[in-house]
Amino acid sequence: MPPIDASNGTEAGAAAPQLADSVEDTLDLRIPDELLALFREGEADAAPEQADGCAGDLLDHLAEWGPATTSHGSFQLVPVRVERDLALISRWMNDPAVAAFWELAGPDSVTAAHLRTQLDGDGRSFPCLGVLDGVPMSYFEIYRADLDPLARHYPARPHDTGLHLLVGGVADRGRGVGSTLLRAVADLIFDKRPRCTRVIAEPDLRNTPSVSAFLSGGYRYSAEIDLPRKRAALMVRERALRNLL
């Protein structure tokens, strides 16, 4: 599962990983085809009016979600294309503030393998560039937390959706951009995934800027959890409280 927790994304280095931790956590478990079929059948039954648009898509066609208006400008999640985006994302991963949590520093091939694992997978995790006013400035991973090994570590609900965030540019860190994006992406998830009631994140407890960014972005600190490669803060944003926090 940033600079914004580079794994999770929070501000200066807020950091994600979540990636390193999360990515392993997110991608190390293969879901049997039979189980995936059951999930998809259940989703079709629950929302027959969306059957044509969502068949076989575990994240409700994230690539088609469109832009969101924020206090920092127009923001959009744009699906990663390795041939176009690898150099930029790899450069971000080699920033020491990011590498400390994502653990993806090294040649471009390291980042490429990480991206392709998701792009060639079963659709549980989706890598995106975060584009603000037309400028790629962050990296997101949106994933099905309820279908992830993370679900072994907290009381998961169907359609829980997780995210990891990395804010790439130093100029965008430490001024509230991370919190704004974390809120905006959660709102997009709630708007585009009507069956999702919670957005989940698990920044490293050591990544204080990341945890702070989540709190400022409307998430609540739910628990501390031990994951394979870190002790994490379980952060939760709930649909029912989206207009209150």
Number of C-alpha atoms within 10 A of each C-alpha: 33 39 39 41 39 41 40 40 44 37 35 30 34 35 37 41 37 33 32 22 24 31 24 18 20 25 20 12 11 12 13 9 10 9 10 15 12 11 17 18 15 12 21 17 12 12 12 14 10 13 16 9 11 18 15 19 15 22 21 19 14 20 14 11 16 12 16 16 12 14 10 12 12 14 23 25 26 20 19 22 14 16 8 9 15 17 16 17 23 19 15 27 29 19 18 14 21 30 24 22 31 30 21 23 18 13 13 17 13 14 22 18 13 17 23 14 14 19 18 9 13 18 14 21 27 22 22 23 24 26 18 20 14 11 12 21 20 27 31 30 29 23 29 24 25 20 25 25 18 23 16 12 12 14 8 17 14 14 22 22 28 27 30 32 37 38 35 29 16 15 11 17 20 18 11 16 22 34 24 20 28 29 23 20 20 24 19 18 24 19 13 17 19 12 16 19 18 25 26 25 31 34 38 31 16 16 29 17 25 34 32 18 29 31 19 17 22 22 27 18 17 13 12 16 17 13 17 11 14 19 16 22 23 22 22 22 25 20 18 10 12 15 9 7 14
